[in-house]
Each structure stands twice: as C-alpha cells, then as structure tokens.
C-alpha cells in the first residue's frame, strides 16, 4: 500500500500499462442564512447552492433572546470530473492539476 500526496491509499501492481486517475476541482463555498427553524435553514441552503455543488456541512447557532437561528453552510464542488494518465504513481502525483483532488486510481 502506498499513500498518495492527497492522502489516498492505493495498492498498485506493476502492469506495464500505466495508471489512470479520476480528479475533480477542489472548491468550497460558504453561505450564511438567518432563519427560524432547521427546515427553513435547509430550504435556504438549497436556494443558495450553486450548480455542481453539494451541501457538506451546516452549523447552526441560536441567538440570545430571539427565536432566530444563524446557520453557516459549506458547499463542495462535486462536478468537473476528469481523468489523467501516467506511467507510474510518482508521475501521476505530479500530473494532478493544482487545486484538484485525486479521487481514485486504477491500472490501465
């Protein structure tokens, strides 16, 4: 087992054919909403969610002396998948574009 620079554990057998990796842009956005219930917070986050992003975290805080909830949602990009090819794991690590995350690796 080897651990890539991106923390992915891979077990590679030398096939002589090289490797293919799936990558996607690493992008996270945040939105803050003020609502009166958790259901309202979810609806507000859905309205704020950009295309290609998923809500991955939501923290809620209640204000003192009021029924308002302040919520911060974090959205992560989930589209934009591309494949890169390389002869070995070292070459594959260097081929991952800046700002991208390595999702999986397989033999060609």
N, C-alpha and C positions, 0 to 999 in steps of 0.2 A: 504494500500500500504506500502510495505517495500522497502528500498533501500539496495541493497547488498553492500558488501565491494568493489565491482568493479563498483559501480555506476548504476547498473541495477535496475530499478523499477519493482517489482513483486507483484502481488496480489495473495496470496495463501489461499486456503480454506483447512481446515483440512479434509483430506480424509482417513487418517489412512493407506494409501498405500505408502507414501513417495514421493520423488521428483526425477526427472531426469533432469540433466543439460547437455547442449552441451558446450564444451570448445575447444579451439584451442591454439597452442603455440603463444605467443606474441613475434614477432620478426620483427624488422625493419632494413632495409639496405639502404645505400645511394650510389649514383654513381654521379660523376661529368663528364660532357661532354663539349667540346668546338665545336661549330657548327656555321653555317652562316644563319640558318633560324629555325623557330619553327618546321617546318615539319622535318628537319634534326634532331632536338633535340628529337622529338618523336620516330623517327626510331632508333636513337642511344640508347634511353632508352629501347626500345623493345629488342635490341640486348644485353643489359646489364641485363635484367630482369631474375632472376633465376626462375626455375620451382617452382610452388606453390606460387609465389608472384605476387602481382598486384602493378602497379604504382599508388600511392595515393596522391602524391604531387610533383609538379615541379616548381621550382623557376628559373627565367631567368634574367640574368644581361648582359647588353651590355657594352663592353669595350670602354673606351675613345679612339678616334682616329682610330678606326678599325671597320670592319663590323662583327667581331666575337661576338658570344653570348656565355656566360658561363652559363651553366644550371646545377642545382643540383636536382636530382630526388630521392624521397624516396619511397621505396618499402616495403609493409607489407605482411607478410605471410597470405595466405588465404586457405591453405590446412591443413591437420592434425587434422580434427575434431574427437573428442572422446566424449563419454558420461560417466558421473559419476552419481551414485545413492546415495541417503542419505535419512534418515528418516525425517529430517526437514531442514529448511533454515539455521540454525546455523551449523549443521553438513555438509551441502552442501558447505557453505563458507570455512570451514576448509579443505574440500576434494579437492578443486580446486588446482591443482599442481602449484608449484612455477614457474613463468614465463609463465603462461597461462592466457587467458582471458575468462571470463564467457559470453557466447553469449545468451543463453536463458534457461529458467526453466519451467518445466511443471510437472503436477501431474502424477504419475504412473498409 
